[in-house]
Amino acid sequence: LAAALGAVVLVGITASLSYPGMLVLASRVRPDATGAVLGVVSTVGSLVVILGAPAIGALFSASGGFSLPFALLALLPAAAVWATAGLPRDRG
């Protein structure tokens, strides 16, 4: 139980670390529409949760175990890096 609680706290902390950077980046990219940029980012994040949870459940039902769903979840950070690799970088 202690390990599970520690893991939940660790995931919570690491999941929230990118949000301040996202706020700063949004204000630099579109200083005139920072709120709109953050709205789009939040919407995309919500859609991933709304669509991803049933998809993981369907994979669990289809495969009968958590190996395939967790393997695909582990690939998400790699997919995010690949998808954002071509974005312009702030050199300042």
C-alpha positions, -999 to 999 in steps of 0.1 A, spaced: 0 0 0 29 24 8 44 17 -26 11 24 -44 6 56 -25 41 67 -33 36 59 -70 4 79 -70 21 109 -55 51 106 -79 28 104 -109 8 134 -97 39 155 -92 55 146 -125 23 151 -144 19 186 -131 55 197 -137 49 206 -174 20 229 -167 40 260 -156 62 256 -187 32 254 -208 18 287 -194 51 304 -201 53 290 -236 17 300 -244 24 336 -233 55 338 -255 39 322 -286 7 342 -286 9 370 -260 -23 384 -274 -42 351 -270 -26 332 -241 -60 322 -228 -71 308 -261 -39 288 -265 -43 273 -230 -79 265 -238 -68 245 -269 -42 227 -249 -66 218 -221 -92 206 -246 -68 183 -263 -57 170 -229 -93 164 -218 -100 146 -251 -71 122 -245 -85 113 -211 -121 110 -223 -112 88 -253 -82 71 -238 -98 55 -207 -124 36 -227 -97 26 -252 -75 12 -225 -105 -7 -211 -113 -21 -245 -77 -33 -249 -78 -49 -215 -110 -67 -224 -97 -78 -257 -63 -90 -244 -73 -103 -210 -45 -86 -193 -28 -53 -187 4 -60 -207 -8 -45 -240 -26 -15 -225 4 -6 -204 28 -11 -233 8 13 -254 6 38 -225 44 36 -222 47 46 -259 27 78 -254 57 99 -242 77 87 -273 48 96 -295 46 131 -279 83 136 -286 79 125 -322 49 147 -327 65 178 -313 100 173 -328 94 196 -357 80 225 -337 100 257 -336 123 261 -305 126 292 -284 163 302 -287 160 331 -263 
